[in-house]
Amino acid sequence: MDLKLLTYIVVGMTFALYIGIAFWARASSTKEFYVAGGSVHAIPNGMATAADWMSAASFISMAGLIAFMGYGGSVFLMGWTGGYVILAMLIAPYLRKYGKFTVPEFIGDRFYSNGARAVAVLCLIVCSVTYVIGQMKGVGVAFSRFLEVPYDTGVQIGMFIVFFYAVLGGMKGITYTQIAQYCVLIMAYTVPAIFISLQLTGNPLPQLGLGSTLAGTDTYLLDKLDQVVTDLGFREYTTDVRLSGLNMFAFTLSLMIGTAGLPHVIIRFFTVPNVSDARRSAGWALVFIAILYTTAPAVAGMARLNLMQTIEPSPGEYLEIEKRPQWFRNWETTGLLAFEDKNGDGRIQYSADAQVNEMTTVDQDIMVLANPEIARLPNWVIALVAAGGLAAALSTAAGLLLAISSAISHDLLKGIYKPDITEKQELLASRLSMAVAVLGAGYLGLNPPGFAAGTVALAFGLAASSIFPALLMGIFSPSVTRAGAIAGMLSGIGVTLFYVFQHKGIMFIPGTAFLGDTPANWFFGIEPNAFGAVGALVNFAVAFAVSRVSEPPPAHISELVENIRIPGGATPEHLS
């Protein structure tokens, strides 16, 4: 069957499934809209959490980044998975025990201030909006290539689907849709990886295939990849650090604590009945996440090897322009893959030498999506990958948009400006704010600002510098005051944003164009996307310093903090 038709069928079936679930799981109360009624079982909630957390960045971008950075790309693997462990151990169970709807609500109550709640809303919106831009880009890229529609049309279709099930069902609809989306995305990620691992190494497990010898030889796959990249002038794939050891440490830390501070993931733990289920769902989510994250390094290495051996089938033998394969021509139409025949020899040279390198554009986001085509897998596998990429982007976009709309309707409207509105009015406000959030996300997806279009790593840095320190201090430090918390959040996110805009840096990828000024101008060589760790230190320092010179928190706040931290016992029942 024709690839385009097959892709329409597969993607159409998944969209029909999402819409059907939305009708079945309509929210009829604010509790269902915000936290799915607080009655989701631990295992399905773990699956939904995994889908919510594994965004287009995990499905599309992560393996592409590792493919170009090699060892240096391990910051994404370690940062995102390590951050999830911090979230599961130090944040989620305690917030579930407190039992409120949103992260800003907890911050407002803990720091006994509507001002702190409003600042938390501001930080949440900045982080979430930055993050959602990447999801909308993922939707547009997948649509433009596999369904052969313009990028803008792809984003608009994605907006409609998210609008439908998120506005109708809220967290209840999103939860069950995300369970379906997890099943789609994990199949779409692992099935091609199994096929390609078998092709290259004869081992059906990609995790083991990465460390195996190439089929029919005694050469290990990674040794071959190192040889290929070094022959072309690139640095070794398996040992090349990302700029510097300090930068890798800062980047990993920023991604870790940023993950633990992302509100759209945290609110997933509010949907289970009690603290025990929150811990169990965290464990199950880690299992579901590990399936993709242990596969990603293999996908990255094999994709890089396939790409480079397609362009240079053997040493010194380059791909002739007129004989470039169909997949190459297909991706050229998207603008994400391009070349220039600099020396007019009718061949495509790929080299670290800028004077020789004729691959003027190789967007890392194409590596996962193009890999099945490069490996000449069946059309149904390619169609499945398209559906998986869309599922990953849509699942996280929905979670982010719910976090934004909840912050507006529950924290700003109900919590600060109009506390006397009825539940029916709040539910209407929630749906309207969700609709506005979807339209805003769509606009930013169609007109992405330069500072955020390149990567979602910036969103993690912003969450790391603002929300995570406030949550950690709120749970474990009863001495931090409202003035300290407010000053800390504003200074943390402020210094991070200043650094990002000052250096205009988005992402430095060896062998590709660099967006921003030179690394020599960075603070101790720390790139802008890694600066969230420094912003977090500023947040902690300012919060504790201001708390020392401000009036101590009231006695009931100390009791609240102690009650949250006590293991076991009855869970406060605020969800009503």
N, C-alpha and C positions, 0 to 999 in steps of 0.2 A: 504494500500500500504506500502511496505517496507520503513523504515525511510531513509535509504541511497539513494534509488532511488528517493523518494519524495524530499529529500534535493537537489539532483542533478538537478531535474526539476525546483524547485523554484529558486535556486541560478543561474542556467543557464538562466532562463527567465529574471532575473534582470540584468545579465551581457549582454544579448542580447539587453535589453533596453538601457543600457549605451552606448553600441557600436553604436546602431542605432541613438541615440542622437548625438554622436560624428560626424557621417557622416553628419547629418542634420545641425549641428552648427559649421562647419569648419570655422576657422579664416582666413581672407584674407588680414588683415592689422595688423600693430602693435597695433593700438587702439583696435581692436577686440581681439587680443591675450592678451593684458595686462589688459584691463578694459571692455571687452565685448561690445565695441563700446560706452560705457557710456550712454546706453539708456534702461537699464533694469528697469521694473516697480517696484515700492516700495514693493508690496506684494510678488511677486515671488523672489525678491532680499532678502526680509526678510526670506523667506523659505530657500533659498540657503545659507544665512548667518548662519542660525540655523544649517544646515547640516555641514557647514564648521567648525563651532565652536564646535558642539557636536561630538567629536571624539570617538575613541575606549575607551578613558579614561572615557568619560561620559557614553557611552552605556555599556561597559563591566566592567570597573574597579571601577567607582564611587560607585555603589551600593554594590560591593564586599568589598570595603574599609569600607563603612559605616556598612556593615553587621558584620565585625570583630571589628570595633572601637566603634560602637554605637554612643553615643552623640559626642564623639571626632571626628567622621567623618563629623560632620557638617561644619568643616572648608572648605571642598570641595564644599558643597552646597552654603555656604555664600560667599566663595572666588570667585568662578567662576561666580555666578549670579551677585554679587556685582560688580565684575570687568567689566561685560558687561555693567552695568548701567554707570560706569565711562567712559567707551569707548564711549557709545552713547551720553553722555552729554558733555564731555570735550575734546574728541579727534576727533572722526569721522566727525562731521559737519564742523569743522574748516579746516581739511585737505581736505575735499571735496570742500570747498570754494576755497582753494588755487588751486586745480585742476590739480595736477601732477599725474604721473603714480604710483610712488612707495614711500615708507616711506624714504629710504635713499636719494631719490631725494629732498624731502622736507627738510630733515636735511641738505643736502649739500647747498641748496639755502638759507635756513634761517640762517645758520651759515657761509655763504659766503666762503665755503671752500670745495675743492675736498677731502681734508684730512678727514674732518668730514664725508663726504659722504662715503669714503672708510671704515672708522671705523664703521659707521652704517651698511655697508654691512657685515663686519666681525661679528658684534654682531648678525645681522639677521641670518646669516648662522649658527653660533654656536647654537642659540636658536632653529631654525627650524630643523636642523639636529638632535638635541637631541630629539625634539618632534616627528619627523617622525619615529624614531626607535620604539617608542611605538605603532605607527599605524601599522607598518609592523609586529610587534609581535602579535598584535590583529588579523591580517589577517592569520598569520601562525597558531595560536591557533584555530581559527574557522575552518579553512580548515582541520587541523589534526584531530579534533574530529568529525565533522559532515560529512565531505566527505571522511574521513578515508584515507587521503593521508599524506605522510610525511610532517613534518613542513616546510622543505626546499622547497618542491614542492608547498605548499600553498603560501609561500612568492613569489615564482617565478610566479605563476599564477596571484597573485595580482599585481605584477610589470607589467606584460603584459597588464592587463586591464587598469591600470592607464596610462601606457606609450601610449596606443592607443588613449584614448580620451583626455589626457592632451596635448600631443605633437601635435595632429591634430587640436584640437579646442582652446587651450589656455584657457583664462578666459571665452570666449564665450561658448566653449564646456563644461568647468567645471561648469559654472553657471547652465545650463539647466540639466546637469547630477546630480548636487547636489540637484536640486528641486525634481527629481525622487528619489534620495537617501534619502531625508528627508521623503518622503511619505513611503518608505519601512521601514526605521529605526523606525519611530514613531509608525507604526502599529505593528512592531515586538516587541516593548517595552511595549506598552499598552495592547495589546490583552492578552498575558500571565498573565499580572498583574491583569487584570479584572477577568480572570478565577480563579486565585489563591485566590484573595480577596473573590470571591464568595464561594470558597471551605472552607476557614478558618473562614470567618465572616458572609457570606450571603449578604455582601454589594458589589455591582458591581463597586463602585468607590474606587480604591485602596487608594486614598488620605484620604477618610473617613474610609475605612476599617482598616487602621493602628490604628486609635483611637477607634475602635469598640470592642465589646465583641466577643469572639470566638463563633461560631455557636453552639446553644444549651446549652450555659453556661452563667454564670454571670461574668466570668473572662475576663478582658480586654486583648487583644492580647499582648500589651507591658508589662503588669503585668506578664503574663505567660512567656514571653521571659526573663524578669528579673529573674524570679524564676528558669527557666531552666539553665541559664548561671551561676547564683550564686551557685546553687546546685552542679555544676561541678567545682566550685572554681574560675570561672572567675569573673571580676568586673561587677557591674550592667551595663546593656546595655544603660539605659536611662539617666544616670547621670555621667558616667565616662569621665572626661576631657582627652584631648590628652596630656599626659605628664605633662603639667602645663598650668595655665591660660595665662602666658606670651607667651609660645610657641604657644598656639592656636591663640592668637592675631597676633603674627608675621606670622604664617602660613597663616591665613586668609588674612592678608594685602598683603603678598607676592603673593598669588594667584590672589587677586583682581587687583593689579596694573600690575601684569604679564599678565593677560588676556587683560588689556587695552593696553598693549604694543606689543601684538603678531601681526606681520605684515600681516600674511595670513588672519586674520580677518579684519584688517583695510582696506586692499585693496578692500574688498567687497563693501565698501561704495564709492569707486571711480567709480563703474559701473552704478550708477544712474545718471539721467540728471542734477540734481541741489541739492543745500543744503537742500531744503524743502523735497525732496524725500529721501535724506540721513537720515533725522530725522524720517520720516515716516517708512522707511524700518527698522530702528533701533527699533521702537516700535513694528512692526509686528514680527521681529525676536525674541523679548523678549516674545511675546505671544507664538510663536511656540516652543521656548526653554522651557518655563514654563510648557508645557504639559509633557515633559520628567522629568524635574527637580522636579516637585511636586509629580511625581510618584515614583521617585528613593528611597526616604526613606521607602515607603511601600514595594517596591521590596526587599530592603535590610533586613528589619525586618522579612518579611515573609520567605525569603530565609534562613536566619539564623535559624529561628524556625523549618522550614521543615528539614534542614540538621541535626540539633541536635536531633530532635525527630525521625529521621530515624535511627540514630546510637544508641540512647537510647529511645526506644519506651515508656518506663515508668521508674520511678526512680529505679535504680539498675538493670534494665533489659537491657543488652547491645546486640548489633547486633552480631549474630553469623557469623563468617567469611564465612562459607560455604553457608550461606543464604543471603549474601549481594546482594542487587538488581542489575539488569542489568546496570542501569545508573552508579552505583559505579564501576562496572567492566569496563564499557566503558571509564570512565575518568581515570582509572588506566593506561590504555594503552597510554595515553598522557603524563604521568609522572607528571601531575598537582595535582593528588590525590594519596596518598600512605599511607600505614600503616605498623606497625610492631607489631607482637604479642609478646610483651615483656615477659609476664608471662606464655605464652603457654596454655592459657585456652580456645583458640578457639573463643574468642570474641574480639570485637574492643572497647576499652575504649577511651573516649574522655574527657580529663580533663586538667585543668590549671596546674596540677602537672606534671612536666616534667618526673618524674619517672613512672607515671601512664599513661600519654597521649600516646596512640599508633597511633594517627593520625599524622604521621611524616611530611606529606605535605598536606596542604589544600590551594592551590593557590587562592587568593581572586578573581582572574580573572574568575574563573569557576562559581561563584555564579549566575550571570545573565544567563549564557549560560546553566548551569545545572539545574536551578530552574524548568523549565517546565518538565524536565525528572523526577526530584524528586517528583513533584506533579502529575506525571502520566497523563499529558495532551496529547491530540491527536498528532499524528505524524506531521500533517500539521502545528501545532503551533510551534513545535520544529524546523521544517524546516524554518519557517518564522523567528524565532529568529536567526538562522544561517545567513540568508540573511541580516537581520538587522545589525548584528555585522559586517559583511563584508562591508555593505553600510556605516556605521559610520566610519570605519577605512579608507576606500578608499576615502570618500569625503574629510576628513581632510588631508590625505596624498596628494591628488591632489592640495589642496589649499597651503599647505606648499611647495610642489615642485615648484609650479608656483611662489611663493614668492622668492624662491632661484634662479630660472632661470631668473626671471625679474631683480633681483639684479645683477646677473652676466652679462646678455646681455645689459640691459638698463643703469644700474648705473656704472658698471665698464667699459664695452666695449664702449658703445655709449656716456656715460656721462664723462668718464675720458680719456680713451686711444685712441679711434678712433671716435671723435665726428662728423666726416665728412662722415661716412658710410651712404649708402642709406637705405630707409625704407625696401626695399626688403632684403638687406643684414642683417639688424637688425632682421627681422622676421626669417630669416634662423638661425641666431645666437641664437635667443630665443628658437627655436625648438631644436637646438643641445644642448644648455645648459640644457634644460628640459630633454632631453634624458640622458645626463650625470648625472643629479640630480636623475633621476629614478634609474639608475644603481647603483649609490652610495648609495641611500636609501635601495635598495635591498640587497646590500652587507652588510650594517650595520644591516639590519633585520636578515640576515643569520648568522652574526658574531657580535652580539651586545656587545659593550664594557661594562664592569662590572659597571661603574659608572652611566650608563643611562638605563640599561636594565630593572631595576625594576619599574620605574615610569616615567611619563611625567611631574610630578610636578617640576622636576629640570628645565625643559624648561621655565616654568612660572617664576621661580626664576631668571633665567638668563635674561629674557625679562624685569622683574621688575627692575633689577639692572642696566640695560643698556639703553634700547630703551625708556621705558616709561618716565623716568625723562627728557631725551633729547627732547621728543615730548612736554611734558608739559611746560618745560622752553622755548622751541621754540615758543609756541603759546602764552604764558601769560607773559613772562619776556623779554622785548626788551633789557635789559642790559646785558644778558648773551652773552659772546663773543665766537668766534670759538675756541680759546685756552681753555676756560672754558668747552665748550661742549665736546671737544675731551678728555680732561683730566678727566672729569666726567664719560664719558662712559667707558673709559679704566680702571679707578680705580674701578668703580662699578662692572663691570663684572669680573675684575681681583680678587677683594677680595672675591667675591662669589665663583668663581671657586677654589680659594686657599682653602677656608673653606671646600668646598665639597670634594676636593681631600685629604686635610689634615686629615679629619675625616672619609673618605671613606664611608660615610653614605648615604644610599639610602632611606630606609623606616623602621620605627619602628612600628610594628603591634603587639599589645598585644596578647599573645598566639601563636605567630609564631616565626620563626627564625629571628634574627636581623642581618642585613647586615651592618657591620661597627663597630666602637668602641663604648664604653658605653656612655649613655647620660650624665653621670657625667662629661665627658670631654668637653662637648659642651659649647659655649659661652652663659652664663646666661641660660643654659638649652635649647637653641634654636637649633632644629635639622637642618641638612644641607639643606633639601628641603624648610625650612622656612626662610633661611638666605637671600633670595632675598630682603626682606624688609629692612634688615640692609644694604645690598649692595646699595639699592636705596638711603638711607640716606647718605651713603658715596658719591654717585654720586652727589647728590644735594649739599652737603657741599663743595666738591672739585670744582665743576663747579662755584659756587658763589664766592669761595675764589680766584680762578684763575682769574675770570672775573674782580674782584676788582683791581687786579694788572696788568691787560693787557689792551691794547688799546681798547677803546670803539668801539662798532659796528658802521659802516657807517650810515649816516642819512637815506639812502634808506631802510635799514633793519628795522629801527624803524617804518617807514611808512608801510613796508610790514606787520609787526606784527599787527599794528593798523588796517590795512585793513582786515586782516584775522578775527580779533575779532569783527568787526562791524557787528551786526545782519542785516539780509536782504540785500538789495542792489544787484547789479549785481555780478554774480559769475565770477571771472577771467577765461577766456577761454584759458587755456593752452593745453587742450586736442585736439591736431590737428595732 
